[in-house]
Amino acid sequence: MNRAISQYKSVNVESSLDAASPYQITKMLYSGCLNFLKQAEMAIDNKDFVRKAHNIAKAEAIIATLAGSLKSEENPEVSENLARLYEFCLNELIDASLEMDSGKVGSVRQIITELKSAWESIPMEAIKEAEYMRQTRGDNQG
């Protein structure tokens, strides 16, 4: 039964990603990262080493994905600043995991929360324009 539920969730997530715009995918990544960070904090507080390791690894993978998606050619200063923030977060999570320090996980969660809020405050017109430009570039390249 649990395997069937896991498979359903996997298909549901994949379907959501297939239909999502880059804006929506980034928003989902931030949300997922925050979820894993919150679970990691609880695992550290409960001294659950296995859950701590799993959730920190998931959060690190999402942060690495966000860092890897930066397009420095479009806005070098913003990309560089975000890259530094993501690197700081990854280093903090490594330390948090080694030291079993939920406070460091909390500081990363605060940074990701602020980035998510900033992302969600992008005006809808700008999102639509960016999506139009992305689709136009894609049509010209194909």
N, C-alpha and C positions, 0 to 999 in steps of 0.2 A: 504494500500500500504506500509506504513512504517513498519508494522508488518511483511509483506512478505520479505521486504529487511532485517530486523533484523534476521529473521529465516534463510535466505540465508547466511548471514554473519556468523551466528552461525555454520551452517553446514559446510561452507567453512573453518572456523577456526578448527573445530573438525577434518575434513578430513586432513588438514595440520598437525595437531598434531599426528594423527594416523600414518602418513607416516614419521614423523620426528625422527631423532636420538636425544639422550639426548643433544648432542652438539647444534643441531639446535633449540631444545626447549629452552635451556638456552639463546641462541641468541635472540629468539623471545621474551622471558620474559624481557630481558634487553631492547629491542626495545619498547615493550609495556609500560614498566615502564617509559622510557624516554618520550614517548608520553603523558602519564598521568601527569607526572611532568610538562611538558611544558604547558599543558592545565590548570593545577592547578595554575601555576604562572600567566597566563593570567586572570584566574578567580579572583585571589586575587587582581591583579591590577585593575580589573573592579568591584571589590566589589560584585562579584556574589557568595554569600555564599553557595548556593546549588551546583553549579558546582565545587566550591573549595572543598567542603566536598566529593563529589562524586569522583573527580579525585585523591585527596589525599588518600581516602580509597582504591581505585584501586591500586595506587602505593604501598601503605603499604602492601596490600595483595600479590602483586608480590614479594616485598622484603622479606616478611615472607616465601613465597614459596621458594625463592632462599636460604634463611637461612636454611630452613627445608631440603633442598636437599643436604646439605654439608655432606660429608663422612669423618668424622674425623679419622677413622681407616686407611684410605689410605694415608693421609698426614696431620697429626695433627696440625702442625704449620700453614700451609696455611689455613686450615679450621678454626682454632681459630682466625686468623687475619681477615678472611672474616666475621666470625660471629660477631666480634667486630665492623667491618665496617657497617654491616647490622643493628646491634643494634643502632649504632650512627645515621644512616640514619632514622630509625624508630623514634627515639627520636626527631630528628630535625624536622621530618614531623609533629609530635604531637605538638611541639612548634610552628611551622609555621602555623598550622591550628588555634591554639588558639590565636596567636598573629597577624594573617593575614599578615605574613611576607614572601613575595615572595623571598627575599634574602636567607632565609633558604631553601626554596624549590630549589632555584638555586644552593646552595652548595651541596645539595643531588644529583641534576641532574649532577653536575660536577663529583661527585664520581662515579655515575652509568655510566656516559660516559666513564670514565677512565677504569672501570671494563669491560665494553663492548669492548673497544678497546683492552684491554689485552686478553680478551676471543677470539676475532677475530684474534689475532696475533698468536694463537696456530698453529704450523705447521700442514699441512694436513696429513702428515705421522703419527703424534702423534694422531690425531683425528681418523684416520682409525685403528690404532693399538688399541686404547681404545675401539672402537666399536667392533672390532674383539674379544677382551678379554671379553667384556660384553656379546656378543652373545655366546661365548664358555662357559662361566660360566653358562649362562642361559640354554644352551643345556645339560650341565652336571647335572644341578639341576632338570630338568624336567623329 
